[in-house]
Amino acid sequence: ELRKDGFDLAEARYRELQPILVE
């Protein structure tokens, strides 16, 4: 479960950075 939490957090971070990379 802990590993899943870390993945969720990483995914949220990636989504936040995605718009910046697109622009």
Secondary structure, DSSP 8 states (H G I E B T S, - for coil): -HHHHHHHHHHHHHHHHHHHHH-
